[in-house]
Amino acid sequence: MVQENVVEKEKEMAQKGFEPRILGFFCHWCCYAAADSAGVSRYQYPPNVRVIRVMCTGRIDTRFILEAFRCGADGVFTGG
Amino acid sequence: MAETCKQFLADCGINPDRLSLEWASAAEAPRFVELITGYVNSIKEKGELGSADDEAGEATIRRRLKAAVVAAQARKPRTALGNLSKRLHKEGDFSKDAISEGVSSKILPALRAERIKEELLLVLKEGEKDLDELSSALSAAKEELEKPLAQLQRKGVVEEKEGRFQLAEK
C-alpha cells in the first residue's frame, strides 16, 4: 500500500517534469562525509539521489550496479 | 570494475555515461555539491532509462538487465576479472588504455556469452522463435547464438522443431 503511494507520487512528479531516480553508492569515509558536511553547511543540491552507504567504494560489485538499473534507476553515482 | 561495468552497460544497450565514478574527500563538500548537481543535470538531459537516442527500448533493456545480473554472478566472468587484476598488478601498468583493453578482450566476451545464454531463455519463455527472430531480439549475430543454443539443446532445456526453437516441456 505504501509502495503504491510512492509509485503514484513518483508518477505525478514525472508528469510535472522529468525527475530522474538516481542511486548513489557513497564511501563511508569520503563522499558520505562530504554529503553530510554539505548538508550541515546548508549547500543546495538536487534531491534526486537515494544514498546507499558502503564502507569502501572498493566493496561495490558489477552486480550492484546492474541490479540498480534493473530496479529502475535512471543513473548510478558512485562516490569515493 | 567501473570500466567493466561501463563496457557491459554499453553491450546491454544502455548509455555508459549513466554510471559515474567520482572522488570527493570528506572535506570537499562544495566539490561534492558541484559533482552531484552536474551529474543529475546530465541524467535529466538523457531522460528516463531507455529513452536516450543510443539506447535500446525499455522492455528490451529490462529483459537484458535481468540476464545481465545473472551473468555478473557467473563463474567465468568473475574468474576473468580476477585474472585481469592479477595480470595488471604483475605488469604494474594501470593506465586507462591498458585496463580498457584488458576488459574488452578478456572480461567482456565472457560476460556477453553468459548474458546471451540467459537472455535466450528469457526470450524463449515468451514463445517459440526461429533463428532470425532470436538474433534481432538479442541484437546478436546468428553465429554467436549457435553455440549457446547447441549447449542448451544438449542439456535438454531447449528443443528445435523445423528451425524453430522453444523451451523443452518438463
gemmi code that builds the backbone of each chain (N, CA, C; Angstrom):
import gemmi

chains = {
    "A": [
        ("MET", (0.843, -1.205, 0.000), (0.000, 0.000, 0.000), (0.875, 1.251, 0.000)),
        ("VAL", (1.820, 1.269, 0.935), (2.753, 2.403, 1.000), (3.532, 2.493, -0.303)),
        ("GLN", (3.953, 1.322, -0.770), (4.716, 1.250, -2.018), (3.922, 1.875, -3.169)),
        ("GLU", (2.614, 1.534, -3.223), (1.762, 2.066, -4.291), (1.700, 3.579, -4.245)),
        ("ASN", (1.559, 4.114, -3.014), (1.516, 5.567, -2.864), (2.776, 6.213, -3.390)),
        ("VAL", (3.901, 5.587, -3.053), (5.178, 6.138, -3.501), (5.240, 6.130, -5.016)),
        ("VAL", (4.829, 5.004, -5.610), (4.870, 4.889, -7.070), (3.982, 5.953, -7.708)),
        ("GLU", (2.771, 6.127, -7.134), (1.851, 7.127, -7.693), (2.434, 8.533, -7.589)),
        ("LYS", (3.033, 8.808, -6.430), (3.636, 10.120, -6.221), (4.728, 10.363, -7.252)),
        ("GLU", (5.508, 9.322, -7.490), (6.612, 9.482, -8.433), (6.087, 9.683, -9.844)),
        ("LYS", (4.965, 9.005, -10.165), (4.361, 9.188, -11.482), (3.891, 10.627, -11.648)),
        ("GLU", (3.274, 11.158, -10.581), (2.828, 12.550, -10.615), (3.998, 13.486, -10.868)),
        ("MET", (5.081, 13.202, -10.138), (6.277, 14.019, -10.293), (6.781, 13.958, -11.724)),
        ("ALA", (6.705, 12.761, -12.288), (7.222, 12.559, -13.634), (6.415, 13.369, -14.646)),
        ("GLN", (5.104, 13.516, -14.365), (4.286, 14.283, -15.299), (4.637, 15.764, -15.244)),
        ("LYS", (4.991, 16.237, -14.047), (5.316, 17.650, -13.891), (6.604, 18.025, -14.616)),
        ("GLY", (7.463, 17.071, -14.808), (8.777, 17.332, -15.377), (9.633, 16.170, -14.952)),
        ("PHE", (10.553, 15.797, -15.791), (11.277, 14.566, -15.501), (12.216, 14.725, -14.312)),
        ("GLU", (11.977, 13.912, -13.282), (12.881, 13.885, -12.137), (13.555, 12.533, -12.126)),
        ("PRO", (14.829, 12.480, -12.460), (15.476, 11.173, -12.541), (15.612, 10.511, -11.170)),
        ("ARG", (15.532, 9.188, -11.188), (15.802, 8.441, -9.962), (17.245, 7.974, -10.019)),
        ("ILE", (18.025, 8.459, -9.102), (19.454, 8.145, -9.134), (19.839, 7.435, -7.848)),
        ("LEU", (20.602, 6.366, -7.994), (21.073, 5.658, -6.811), (22.524, 6.043, -6.561)),
        ("GLY", (22.839, 6.405, -5.336), (24.212, 6.778, -5.017), (24.859, 5.742, -4.106)),
        ("PHE", (26.040, 5.300, -4.471), (26.831, 4.456, -3.566), (27.925, 5.352, -3.002)),
        ("PHE", (27.871, 5.671, -1.716), (28.849, 6.592, -1.146), (29.753, 5.877, -0.158)),
        ("CYS", (31.032, 6.196, -0.256), (32.005, 5.645, 0.680), (31.793, 6.290, 2.052)),
        ("HIS", (31.793, 5.475, 3.090), (31.543, 5.976, 4.436), (32.535, 7.068, 4.840)),
        ("TRP", (33.769, 6.937, 4.373), (34.832, 7.817, 4.856), (35.014, 9.067, 4.010)),
        ("CYS", (34.580, 9.040, 2.760), (34.831, 10.209, 1.901), (33.541, 10.892, 1.489)),
        ("CYS", (32.903, 10.335, 0.470), (31.784, 11.025, -0.145), (30.602, 11.161, 0.812)),
        ("TYR", (30.389, 10.157, 1.629), (29.262, 10.206, 2.552), (29.469, 11.338, 3.552)),
        ("ALA", (30.720, 11.450, 4.022), (31.049, 12.530, 4.946), (30.939, 13.875, 4.242)),
        ("ALA", (31.336, 13.919, 2.963), (31.228, 15.163, 2.192), (29.768, 15.564, 2.048)),
        ("ALA", (28.915, 14.570, 1.755), (27.485, 14.842, 1.609), (26.925, 15.347, 2.932)),
        ("ASP", (27.384, 14.751, 4.010), (26.945, 15.139, 5.341), (27.324, 16.591, 5.633)),
        ("SER", (28.587, 16.921, 5.365), (29.024, 18.281, 5.688), (28.403, 19.289, 4.726)),
        ("ALA", (28.078, 18.844, 3.496), (27.364, 19.730, 2.565), (26.004, 20.072, 3.149)),
        ("GLY", (25.375, 19.071, 3.782), (24.081, 19.301, 4.411), (24.208, 20.252, 5.593)),
        ("VAL", (25.256, 20.024, 6.420), (25.455, 20.845, 7.614), (25.732, 22.303, 7.215)),
        ("SER", (26.521, 22.497, 6.136), (26.827, 23.871, 5.731), (25.734, 24.453, 4.826)),
        ("ARG", (24.607, 23.753, 4.732), (23.433, 24.241, 4.002), (23.693, 24.570, 2.546)),
        ("TYR", (24.472, 23.724, 1.883), (24.587, 23.872, 0.437), (23.324, 23.287, -0.190)),
        ("GLN", (22.907, 23.839, -1.337), (21.733, 23.298, -2.027), (22.204, 22.305, -3.081)),
        ("TYR", (21.617, 21.117, -3.064), (21.874, 20.212, -4.184), (20.640, 19.377, -4.492)),
        ("PRO", (20.526, 18.849, -5.739), (19.289, 18.198, -6.161), (18.930, 17.001, -5.276)),
        ("PRO", (17.643, 16.807, -5.024), (17.212, 15.752, -4.109), (16.969, 14.412, -4.787)),
        ("ASN", (17.517, 14.214, -5.983), (17.177, 13.001, -6.737), (17.970, 11.782, -6.324)),
        ("VAL", (18.986, 11.973, -5.509), (19.871, 10.846, -5.200), (19.406, 10.099, -3.958)),
        ("ARG", (19.209, 8.801, -4.104), (18.956, 7.931, -2.949), (20.297, 7.302, -2.594)),
        ("VAL", (20.678, 7.435, -1.352), (22.046, 7.053, -0.991), (22.106, 5.689, -0.312)),
        ("ILE", (23.073, 4.889, -0.741), (23.421, 3.680, -0.014), (24.859, 3.866, 0.457)),
        ("ARG", (25.065, 3.733, 1.747), (26.417, 3.927, 2.286), (27.157, 2.595, 2.264)),
        ("VAL", (28.350, 2.604, 1.719), (29.195, 1.409, 1.763), (30.447, 1.758, 2.556)),
        ("MET", (31.079, 0.750, 3.120), (32.242, 1.053, 3.955), (33.447, 1.449, 3.110)),
        ("CYS", (33.444, 1.084, 1.828), (34.539, 1.454, 0.939), (34.026, 1.330, -0.483)),
        ("THR", (34.449, 2.214, -1.374), (33.984, 2.144, -2.758), (34.425, 0.825, -3.400)),
        ("GLY", (35.516, 0.270, -2.899), (36.010, -0.996, -3.434), (35.060, -2.152, -3.190)),
        ("ARG", (34.108, -1.953, -2.291), (33.151, -3.012, -1.979), (32.121, -3.184, -3.113)),
        ("ILE", (31.989, -2.158, -3.938), (30.939, -2.178, -4.962), (31.280, -3.179, -6.057)),
        ("ASP", (30.279, -3.958, -6.428), (30.471, -5.011, -7.414), (29.684, -4.670, -8.671)),
        ("THR", (30.126, -5.218, -9.799), (29.401, -5.025, -11.058), (27.921, -5.325, -10.885)),
        ("ARG", (27.668, -6.354, -10.090), (26.289, -6.793, -9.935), (25.414, -5.738, -9.263)),
        ("PHE", (25.986, -5.007, -8.293), (25.207, -3.979, -7.592), (24.660, -2.974, -8.601)),
        ("ILE", (25.546, -2.587, -9.515), (25.197, -1.516, -10.445), (24.146, -2.002, -11.440)),
        ("LEU", (24.340, -3.224, -11.942), (23.354, -3.784, -12.878), (22.000, -3.933, -12.192)),
        ("GLU", (22.049, -4.391, -10.934), (20.803, -4.585, -10.177), (20.090, -3.252, -9.987)),
        ("ALA", (20.870, -2.193, -9.739), (20.269, -0.866, -9.567), (19.521, -0.453, -10.824)),
        ("PHE", (20.156, -0.642, -11.976), (19.495, -0.276, -13.228), (18.274, -1.152, -13.465)),
        ("ARG", (18.374, -2.422, -13.095), (17.258, -3.342, -13.308), (16.054, -2.929, -12.460)),
        ("CYS", (16.327, -2.405, -11.272), (15.241, -1.991, -10.388), (14.678, -0.633, -10.793)),
        ("GLY", (15.177, -0.049, -11.865), (14.548, 1.156, -12.392), (15.290, 2.450, -12.131)),
        ("ALA", (16.545, 2.378, -11.719), (17.305, 3.616, -11.542), (17.628, 4.196, -12.914)),
        ("ASP", (17.598, 5.539, -13.013), (17.954, 6.168, -14.279), (19.458, 6.446, -14.344)),
        ("GLY", (20.103, 6.368, -13.198), (21.538, 6.582, -13.176), (22.122, 6.072, -11.870)),
        ("VAL", (23.407, 5.745, -11.879), (24.070, 5.316, -10.656), (25.304, 6.187, -10.452)),
        ("PHE", (25.397, 6.791, -9.269), (26.528, 7.667, -8.958), (27.347, 6.999, -7.865)),
        ("THR", (28.608, 6.709, -8.166), (29.446, 6.140, -7.120), (30.431, 7.208, -6.664)),
        ("GLY", (30.503, 7.426, -5.378), (31.394, 8.460, -4.864), (32.392, 7.890, -3.876)),
        ("GLY", (33.648, 8.078, -4.173), (34.687, 7.552, -3.282), (35.354, 8.683, -2.528)),
    ],
    "B": [
        ("MET", (36.793, -2.294, -12.324), (35.387, -2.641, -12.082), (34.473, -1.649, -12.793)),
        ("ALA", (34.800, -0.366, -12.644), (33.974, 0.653, -13.300), (34.035, 0.483, -14.818)),
        ("GLU", (35.238, 0.191, -15.314), (35.405, 0.019, -16.754), (34.595, -1.183, -17.237)),
        ("THR", (34.653, -2.280, -16.464), (33.865, -3.467, -16.810), (32.394, -3.105, -16.898)),
        ("CYS", (31.921, -2.391, -15.876), (30.511, -2.012, -15.832), (30.134, -1.179, -17.029)),
        ("LYS", (30.972, -0.199, -17.347), (30.644, 0.711, -18.443), (30.566, -0.054, -19.753)),
        ("GLN", (31.551, -0.902, -19.992), (31.551, -1.635, -21.263), (30.374, -2.591, -21.330)),
        ("PHE", (30.036, -3.184, -20.191), (28.932, -4.137, -20.175), (27.596, -3.414, -20.356)),
        ("LEU", (27.469, -2.246, -19.764), (26.235, -1.464, -19.944), (26.059, -1.104, -21.416)),
        ("ALA", (27.156, -0.691, -22.049), (27.081, -0.358, -23.468), (26.657, -1.586, -24.266)),
        ("ASP", (27.182, -2.750, -23.871), (26.837, -4.003, -24.539), (25.355, -4.327, -24.370)),
        ("CYS", (24.782, -3.929, -23.227), (23.358, -4.197, -22.969), (22.460, -3.153, -23.616)),
        ("GLY", (23.037, -2.163, -24.291), (22.215, -1.145, -24.941), (21.865, 0.006, -24.015)),
        ("ILE", (22.730, 0.285, -23.053), (22.498, 1.407, -22.137), (23.663, 2.383, -22.280)),
        ("ASN", (23.347, 3.668, -22.243), (24.399, 4.669, -22.326), (25.335, 4.550, -21.116)),
        ("PRO", (26.635, 4.274, -21.333), (27.529, 4.033, -20.193), (27.741, 5.267, -19.314)),
        ("ASP", (27.400, 6.450, -19.819), (27.571, 7.658, -19.005), (26.556, 7.748, -17.871)),
        ("ARG", (25.595, 6.818, -17.865), (24.642, 6.806, -16.762), (25.300, 6.348, -15.463)),
        ("LEU", (26.458, 5.733, -15.599), (27.211, 5.346, -14.404), (28.359, 6.325, -14.240)),
        ("SER", (28.488, 6.896, -13.051), (29.587, 7.826, -12.863), (30.366, 7.451, -11.610)),
        ("LEU", (31.670, 7.599, -11.683), (32.531, 7.313, -10.537), (33.353, 8.561, -10.263)),
        ("GLU", (33.142, 9.172, -9.110), (33.836, 10.422, -8.800), (34.439, 10.357, -7.409)),
        ("TRP", (35.371, 11.256, -7.158), (36.039, 11.279, -5.857), (35.823, 12.618, -5.180)),
        ("ALA", (35.394, 12.582, -3.929), (35.293, 13.803, -3.141), (35.657, 13.433, -1.710)),
        ("SER", (36.647, 14.099, -1.144), (37.045, 13.745, 0.220), (36.058, 14.363, 1.210)),
        ("ALA", (36.187, 13.946, 2.467), (35.237, 14.371, 3.489), (35.230, 15.884, 3.647)),
        ("ALA", (36.336, 16.539, 3.287), (36.427, 17.978, 3.490), (35.942, 18.769, 2.278)),
        ("GLU", (35.551, 18.061, 1.215), (35.238, 18.764, -0.031), (33.746, 18.853, -0.304)),
        ("ALA", (33.002, 19.390, 0.632), (31.551, 19.494, 0.445), (31.179, 20.307, -0.804)),
        ("PRO", (31.818, 21.472, -1.054), (31.452, 22.226, -2.255), (31.688, 21.434, -3.541)),
        ("ARG", (32.804, 20.694, -3.576), (33.104, 19.871, -4.749), (32.038, 18.799, -4.929)),
        ("PHE", (31.618, 18.215, -3.821), (30.595, 17.173, -3.872), (29.296, 17.728, -4.464)),
        ("VAL", (28.912, 18.918, -3.972), (27.679, 19.549, -4.458), (27.774, 19.798, -5.961)),
        ("GLU", (28.937, 20.275, -6.383), (29.167, 20.549, -7.796), (29.022, 19.273, -8.627)),
        ("LEU", (29.675, 18.213, -8.147), (29.652, 16.939, -8.875), (28.234, 16.424, -9.005)),
        ("ILE", (27.520, 16.407, -7.885), (26.206, 15.780, -7.879), (25.230, 16.605, -8.725)),
        ("THR", (25.363, 17.938, -8.672), (24.474, 18.782, -9.479), (24.731, 18.548, -10.970)),
        ("GLY", (26.010, 18.514, -11.331), (26.357, 18.280, -12.733), (25.852, 16.940, -13.215)),
        ("TYR", (26.001, 15.939, -12.358), (25.583, 14.592, -12.747), (24.072, 14.496, -12.910)),
        ("VAL", (23.332, 15.038, -11.951), (21.861, 14.981, -12.029), (21.379, 15.693, -13.291)),
        ("ASN", (22.003, 16.838, -13.614), (21.602, 17.553, -14.827), (21.882, 16.744, -16.081)),
        ("SER", (23.019, 16.036, -16.084), (23.337, 15.255, -17.283), (22.347, 14.111, -17.455)),
        ("ILE", (21.874, 13.532, -16.328), (20.879, 12.459, -16.430), (19.539, 13.045, -16.869)),
        ("LYS", (19.218, 14.232, -16.378), (17.958, 14.880, -16.790), (17.938, 15.076, -18.298)),
        ("GLU", (19.092, 15.462, -18.833), (19.173, 15.644, -20.282), (18.935, 14.342, -21.023)),
        ("LYS", (19.480, 13.257, -20.476), (19.350, 11.962, -21.147), (17.932, 11.426, -21.052)),
        ("GLY", (17.207, 11.791, -20.014), (15.847, 11.296, -19.845), (15.832, 9.938, -19.179)),
        ("GLU", (14.647, 9.326, -19.157), (14.485, 8.053, -18.474), (15.357, 6.963, -19.091)),
        ("LEU", (15.597, 5.929, -18.313), (16.372, 4.796, -18.803), (15.705, 4.221, -20.051)),
        ("GLY", (16.478, 4.111, -21.128), (15.921, 3.527, -22.355), (15.337, 4.546, -23.299)),
        ("SER", (15.385, 5.846, -22.927), (14.766, 6.828, -23.815), (15.798, 7.630, -24.615)),
        ("ALA", (17.085, 7.538, -24.249), (18.109, 8.270, -24.990), (18.279, 7.654, -26.382)),
        ("ASP", (18.859, 8.425, -27.276), (18.917, 8.022, -28.684), (19.682, 6.727, -28.911)),
        ("ASP", (20.781, 6.562, -28.154), (21.638, 5.419, -28.442), (21.262, 4.194, -27.613)),
        ("GLU", (20.056, 4.190, -27.057), (19.706, 3.077, -26.189), (18.618, 2.205, -26.793)),
        ("ALA", (18.586, 0.940, -26.370), (17.538, 0.027, -26.809), (16.245, 0.396, -26.073)),
        ("GLY", (15.115, -0.124, -26.522), (13.824, 0.207, -25.904), (13.737, -0.270, -24.470)),
        ("GLU", (12.737, 0.228, -23.735), (12.678, -0.050, -22.310), (12.485, -1.534, -22.009)),
        ("ALA", (11.559, -2.183, -22.736), (11.294, -3.595, -22.473), (12.542, -4.436, -22.728)),
        ("THR", (13.238, -4.117, -23.820), (14.464, -4.853, -24.143), (15.493, -4.674, -23.046)),
        ("ILE", (15.639, -3.432, -22.587), (16.640, -3.155, -21.549), (16.322, -3.914, -20.267)),
        ("ARG", (15.033, -3.942, -19.901), (14.661, -4.665, -18.670), (15.040, -6.139, -18.781)),
        ("ARG", (14.698, -6.732, -19.921), (14.995, -8.155, -20.102), (16.503, -8.382, -20.089)),
        ("ARG", (17.203, -7.481, -20.772), (18.638, -7.640, -20.895), (19.332, -7.504, -19.549)),
        ("LEU", (18.838, -6.557, -18.724), (19.447, -6.358, -17.413), (19.204, -7.556, -16.510)),
        ("LYS", (18.017, -8.155, -16.668), (17.709, -9.342, -15.873), (18.743, -10.429, -16.172)),
        ("ALA", (19.027, -10.593, -17.467), (20.036, -11.575, -17.868), (21.422, -11.136, -17.412)),
        ("ALA", (21.658, -9.823, -17.459), (22.991, -9.301, -17.121), (23.324, -9.531, -15.652)),
        ("VAL", (22.308, -9.391, -14.783), (22.549, -9.595, -13.351), (23.003, -11.025, -13.105)),
        ("VAL", (22.339, -11.970, -13.783), (22.739, -13.372, -13.635), (24.153, -13.570, -14.187)),
        ("ALA", (24.421, -12.929, -15.327), (25.733, -13.085, -15.961), (26.844, -12.567, -15.060)),
        ("ALA", (26.564, -11.483, -14.339), (27.593, -10.879, -13.491), (27.958, -11.783, -12.317)),
        ("GLN", (27.078, -12.760, -12.029), (27.381, -13.676, -10.928), (28.050, -14.956, -11.402)),
        ("ALA", (28.081, -15.150, -12.718), (28.584, -16.412, -13.245), (30.080, -16.555, -12.996)),
        ("ARG", (30.539, -17.786, -13.006), (31.911, -18.041, -12.597), (32.927, -17.521, -13.614)),
        ("LYS", (32.643, -17.731, -14.901), (33.648, -17.388, -15.921), (34.032, -15.901, -15.928)),
        ("PRO", (33.050, -14.999, -16.013), (33.443, -13.584, -15.988), (34.136, -13.164, -14.700)),
        ("ARG", (33.753, -13.773, -13.579), (34.383, -13.409, -12.306), (35.829, -13.873, -12.273)),
        ("THR", (36.068, -15.070, -12.821), (37.452, -15.546, -12.905), (38.254, -14.625, -13.809)),
        ("ALA", (37.629, -14.222, -14.926), (38.317, -13.332, -15.870), (38.706, -12.028, -15.192)),
        ("LEU", (37.798, -11.504, -14.368), (38.068, -10.254, -13.645), (39.257, -10.440, -12.701)),
        ("GLY", (39.253, -11.559, -11.974), (40.353, -11.849, -11.056), (41.671, -11.974, -11.791)),
        ("ASN", (41.649, -12.711, -12.907), (42.879, -12.910, -13.671), (43.427, -11.601, -14.211)),
        ("LEU", (42.500, -10.751, -14.678), (42.941, -9.469, -15.239), (43.592, -8.608, -14.156)),
        ("SER", (42.958, -8.569, -12.956), (43.565, -7.732, -11.910), (44.926, -8.271, -11.524)),
        ("LYS", (45.052, -9.602, -11.533), (46.352, -10.197, -11.208), (47.387, -9.782, -12.250)),
        ("ARG", (46.979, -9.831, -13.520), (47.914, -9.504, -14.598), (48.337, -8.037, -14.531)),
        ("LEU", (47.337, -7.157, -14.297), (47.653, -5.725, -14.228), (48.609, -5.438, -13.079)),
        ("HIS", (48.375, -6.128, -11.961), (49.223, -5.941, -10.786), (50.654, -6.360, -11.091)),
        ("LYS", (50.781, -7.489, -11.812), (52.097, -8.022, -12.135), (52.837, -7.089, -13.082)),
        ("GLU", (52.098, -6.589, -14.091), (52.749, -5.738, -15.082), (52.942, -4.314, -14.566)),
        ("GLY", (52.193, -3.949, -13.560), (52.343, -2.618, -12.974), (51.871, -1.490, -13.867)),
        ("ASP", (51.113, -1.823, -14.903), (50.614, -0.789, -15.815), (49.125, -0.574, -15.546)),
        ("PHE", (48.818, 0.533, -14.876), (47.410, 0.775, -14.537), (46.820, 1.912, -15.362)),
        ("SER", (47.385, 2.151, -16.549), (46.857, 3.233, -17.376), (45.459, 2.867, -17.869)),
        ("LYS", (44.694, 3.884, -18.224), (43.314, 3.677, -18.644), (43.241, 2.769, -19.871)),
        ("ASP", (44.192, 2.973, -20.793), (44.180, 2.181, -22.026), (44.392, 0.707, -21.730)),
        ("ALA", (45.367, 0.427, -20.848), (45.671, -0.972, -20.532), (44.454, -1.640, -19.905)),
        ("ILE", (43.792, -0.933, -18.993), (42.627, -1.507, -18.325), (41.508, -1.737, -19.326)),
        ("SER", (41.252, -0.721, -20.148), (40.122, -0.842, -21.061), (40.376, -1.929, -22.109)),
        ("GLU", (41.639, -2.055, -22.519), (41.977, -3.114, -23.483), (41.771, -4.489, -22.834)),
        ("GLY", (42.247, -4.631, -21.606), (42.108, -5.906, -20.897), (40.660, -6.293, -20.699)),
        ("VAL", (39.858, -5.308, -20.315), (38.437, -5.589, -20.071), (37.759, -6.018, -21.358)),
        ("SER", (38.020, -5.273, -22.449), (37.283, -5.592, -23.674), (37.752, -6.904, -24.282)),
        ("SER", (39.006, -7.315, -24.024), (39.449, -8.567, -24.631), (39.199, -9.775, -23.732)),
        ("LYS", (39.177, -9.584, -22.410), (39.060, -10.748, -21.515), (37.691, -10.853, -20.836)),
        ("ILE", (37.246, -9.765, -20.212), (36.045, -9.890, -19.377), (34.765, -9.767, -20.183)),
        ("LEU", (34.749, -8.778, -21.087), (33.503, -8.531, -21.816), (33.001, -9.742, -22.602)),
        ("PRO", (33.883, -10.458, -23.340), (33.374, -11.634, -24.065), (32.729, -12.661, -23.143)),
        ("ALA", (33.338, -12.862, -21.953), (32.782, -13.834, -21.006), (31.420, -13.368, -20.506)),
        ("LEU", (31.334, -12.077, -20.166), (30.064, -11.542, -19.690), (28.996, -11.615, -20.774)),
        ("ARG", (29.402, -11.275, -21.991), (28.438, -11.256, -23.103), (27.909, -12.664, -23.381)),
        ("ALA", (28.799, -13.650, -23.349), (28.368, -15.027, -23.609), (27.340, -15.475, -22.576)),
        ("GLU", (27.609, -15.156, -21.297), (26.674, -15.540, -20.230), (25.349, -14.811, -20.399)),
        ("ARG", (25.465, -13.514, -20.737), (24.251, -12.699, -20.883), (23.383, -13.247, -22.012)),
        ("ILE", (24.019, -13.628, -23.120), (23.254, -14.137, -24.266), (22.564, -15.442, -23.904)),
        ("LYS", (23.270, -16.284, -23.169), (22.679, -17.566, -22.789), (21.433, -17.354, -21.925)),
        ("GLU", (21.543, -16.459, -20.952), (20.397, -16.180, -20.068), (19.261, -15.525, -20.839)),
        ("GLU", (19.639, -14.590, -21.731), (18.608, -13.844, -22.445), (17.851, -14.765, -23.404)),
        ("LEU", (18.562, -15.742, -23.984), (17.896, -16.711, -24.868), (16.740, -17.367, -24.135)),
        ("LEU", (17.020, -17.793, -22.893), (15.975, -18.464, -22.113), (14.805, -17.522, -21.856)),
        ("LEU", (15.131, -16.257, -21.535), (14.055, -15.289, -21.250), (13.210, -15.022, -22.494)),
        ("VAL", (13.874, -14.931, -23.659), (13.129, -14.667, -24.902), (12.275, -15.873, -25.260)),
        ("LEU", (12.844, -17.068, -25.095), (12.099, -18.276, -25.470), (10.927, -18.526, -24.531)),
        ("LYS", (11.009, -17.979, -23.318), (9.895, -18.124, -22.383), (8.640, -17.447, -22.934)),
        ("GLU", (8.865, -16.402, -23.740), (7.723, -15.678, -24.314), (7.060, -16.466, -25.436)),
        ("GLY", (7.742, -17.456, -25.982), (7.154, -18.250, -27.058), (8.229, -18.744, -27.996)),
        ("GLU", (7.847, -19.657, -28.939), (8.873, -20.212, -29.818), (9.318, -19.178, -30.844)),
        ("LYS", (10.587, -19.282, -31.227), (11.169, -18.306, -32.148), (12.091, -19.022, -33.126)),
        ("ASP", (12.272, -18.449, -34.331), (13.312, -19.001, -35.195), (14.589, -18.170, -35.040)),
        ("LEU", (15.630, -18.598, -35.742), (16.950, -18.006, -35.518), (16.974, -16.505, -35.838)),
        ("ASP", (16.253, -16.111, -36.901), (16.228, -14.690, -37.278), (15.622, -13.838, -36.173)),
        ("GLU", (14.488, -14.325, -35.644), (13.803, -13.567, -34.600), (14.685, -13.458, -33.355)),
        ("LEU", (15.336, -14.564, -33.019), (16.221, -14.552, -31.848), (17.344, -13.556, -32.043)),
        ("SER", (17.926, -13.578, -33.242), (19.083, -12.721, -33.479), (18.690, -11.246, -33.415)),
        ("SER", (17.481, -10.908, -33.893), (17.094, -9.494, -33.812), (16.673, -9.117, -32.397)),
        ("ALA", (16.053, -10.056, -31.651), (15.645, -9.748, -30.276), (16.862, -9.509, -29.381)),
        ("LEU", (17.928, -10.272, -29.615), (19.115, -10.148, -28.762), (20.146, -9.187, -29.334)),
        ("SER", (19.861, -8.617, -30.489), (20.832, -7.863, -31.286), (22.217, -8.508, -31.238)),
        ("ALA", (22.234, -9.793, -31.593), (23.482, -10.538, -31.665), (23.511, -11.276, -33.003)),
        ("ALA", (24.730, -11.533, -33.516), (24.852, -12.237, -34.794), (24.389, -13.685, -34.629)),
        ("LYS", (23.903, -14.270, -35.742), (23.407, -15.655, -35.672), (24.510, -16.617, -35.227)),
        ("GLU", (25.744, -16.337, -35.710), (26.853, -17.250, -35.371), (27.074, -17.276, -33.850)),
        ("GLU", (26.834, -16.104, -33.230), (27.035, -16.018, -31.782), (26.029, -16.864, -31.024)),
        ("LEU", (24.843, -17.029, -31.634), (23.769, -17.739, -30.937), (23.889, -19.246, -31.073)),
        ("GLU", (24.609, -19.686, -32.113), (24.634, -21.133, -32.385), (25.189, -21.932, -31.216)),
        ("LYS", (26.304, -21.437, -30.668), (26.965, -22.205, -29.604), (26.093, -22.332, -28.345)),
        ("PRO", (25.602, -21.197, -27.800), (24.738, -21.349, -26.618), (23.481, -22.153, -26.891)),
        ("LEU", (22.919, -22.026, -28.101), (21.714, -22.806, -28.430), (22.031, -24.295, -28.424)),
        ("ALA", (23.187, -24.645, -29.015), (23.570, -26.052, -29.049), (23.777, -26.586, -27.636)),
        ("GLN", (24.409, -25.751, -26.801), (24.630, -26.157, -25.403), (23.308, -26.402, -24.682)),
        ("LEU", (22.376, -25.479, -24.866), (21.082, -25.604, -24.196), (20.322, -26.821, -24.710)),
        ("GLN", (20.491, -27.113, -25.996), (19.821, -28.297, -26.546), (20.403, -29.573, -25.941)),
        ("ARG", (21.729, -29.558, -25.805), (22.374, -30.751, -25.239), (21.898, -30.992, -23.808)),
        ("LYS", (21.698, -29.885, -23.099), (21.209, -30.015, -21.724), (19.747, -30.414, -21.684)),
        ("GLY", (19.068, -30.297, -22.822), (17.651, -30.655, -22.878), (16.737, -29.556, -22.388)),
        ("VAL", (17.243, -28.316, -22.358), (16.409, -27.195, -21.906), (15.629, -26.620, -23.088)),
        ("VAL", (16.276, -26.658, -24.263), (15.659, -26.077, -25.462), (15.483, -27.167, -26.508)),
        ("GLU", (14.370, -27.094, -27.246), (14.126, -28.057, -28.337), (14.041, -27.325, -29.660)),
        ("GLU", (14.458, -28.003, -30.721), (14.320, -27.404, -32.041), (13.350, -28.231, -32.867)),
        ("LYS", (12.366, -27.544, -33.488), (11.441, -28.241, -34.383), (11.329, -27.453, -35.673)),
        ("GLU", (11.761, -28.019, -36.766), (11.698, -27.380, -38.091), (12.223, -25.942, -38.051)),
        ("GLY", (13.393, -25.788, -37.471), (14.040, -24.468, -37.478), (13.513, -23.505, -36.436)),
        ("ARG", (12.532, -23.926, -35.656), (12.030, -23.032, -34.602), (12.427, -23.580, -33.233)),
        ("PHE", (12.825, -22.656, -32.367), (13.304, -23.081, -31.044), (12.237, -22.827, -29.996)),
        ("GLN", (12.173, -23.721, -29.028), (11.253, -23.497, -27.911), (11.806, -24.151, -26.660)),
        ("LEU", (11.291, -23.756, -25.504), (11.726, -24.373, -24.250), (11.161, -25.785, -24.176)),
        ("ALA", (11.974, -26.716, -23.688), (11.506, -28.093, -23.571), (10.470, -28.196, -22.468)),
        ("GLU", (9.449, -29.029, -22.706), (8.440, -29.217, -21.648), (8.965, -30.202, -20.634)),
        ("LYS", (8.661, -29.902, -19.374), (9.167, -30.809, -18.344), (8.026, -31.632, -17.782)),
    ],
}
model = gemmi.Model(1)
for chain_id, residues in chains.items():
    chain = gemmi.Chain(chain_id)
    for i, (resn, *xyz) in enumerate(residues, 1):
        res = gemmi.Residue()
        res.name, res.seqid = resn, gemmi.SeqId(i, " ")
        for name, pos in zip(("N", "CA", "C"), xyz):
            atom = gemmi.Atom()
            atom.name, atom.element = name, gemmi.Element(name[0])
            atom.pos, atom.b_iso = gemmi.Position(*pos), 0.0
            res.add_atom(atom)
        chain.add_residue(res)
    model.add_chain(chain)
structure = gemmi.Structure()
structure.add_model(model)
structure.setup_entities()
